[in-house]
Amino acid sequence: MMKHFILGLLLLITMCDDNEDCFTNTPKPDIVCIEIYEPVCGCNYTTYSNDCYASASGVSSWTKGACNSN
């Protein structure tokens, strides 16, 4: 869980300049997410395991399904 958060936070920092509106939420390291794989594509074009992980990473919006690899 902590690895996911750190990875998400690093991604947040590197992607923030490109799409500042995507990260209007504050990352929430104290959220506990269940390990159910229902992928979502964040507005930063990163696939998260589920909407809980996207929200915990500070992403403001996402769509159901994994991001395209293009």
Secondary structure, DSSP 8 states (H G I E B T S, - for coil): -HHHHHHHHHHHHHHTTT-GGGG-S---TT---------EEETTS-EESSHHHHHHTT---EEES-----
